[in-house]
């Protein structure tokens, strides 16, 4: 009985870990697809922002 309980306990934690991994994967997938959708909508703004950030970065790099 005790052994059986231990096995059930282990499988319960395995299932919990698997569910956690699945949820993490799903959330990451949703996050990435959402970002890609936004990038497709706002690709121009993103490019402009990246160039601005690059310019700032190089500006500070040159000053320091």
N, C-alpha and C positions, 0 to 999 in steps of 0.2 A: 504493500500500500504506500509506504513511504517513498519507495523508488518511483512508483507510478506518479506520485505527486510531484516529485522532483523533475521527471520528464515533462509533465504538463507545464510546470513552471518555466522550464527552459523553452519549450515551444511557444509559450505565451510571450516570452521576451523576444524570441526570434520573430514572431508575427508582428510584435510592436515595432521592432527595428525595421522590418520590411515595409510596414505601413508608413513609418516615418520617412524612409528613403523614397518611397513612392510619392508621398506628399511633397517632399523637397524637390524631386524631379519635376513633378507636375507644376509646382509654383515657379521653378526656374524656367520651364518651358513657356508658361503663360507670360512671365516677365520678359523673356527674350522676344517672343512673338509680338507682344505689345510694343516693345521698344522698336522692333523692325517696322511695325505699322507706322509708328510715329515718325521714324526716320524717313520712310517713303513719303509721308505727308510733308514733313518739314526738312527734307534733305538740303534745301537751299540754306535755311536758317542754320542748320547744323554745320554745314561747310563754312559759312560765314563765322560762326562761333569758334570753330576749330582754328580758322586762320587768325582770328583776333587773339585767341589764347596763345597760339604759336608766336604771334608777334610780340605779345606781352612777355612770354617766356624768354624769347631771344633778347628783348630789350633789357630785362632784368639780368640776364646772363651776361650781357655785354657790360652793364653798369657795374656788376660785382667783380 
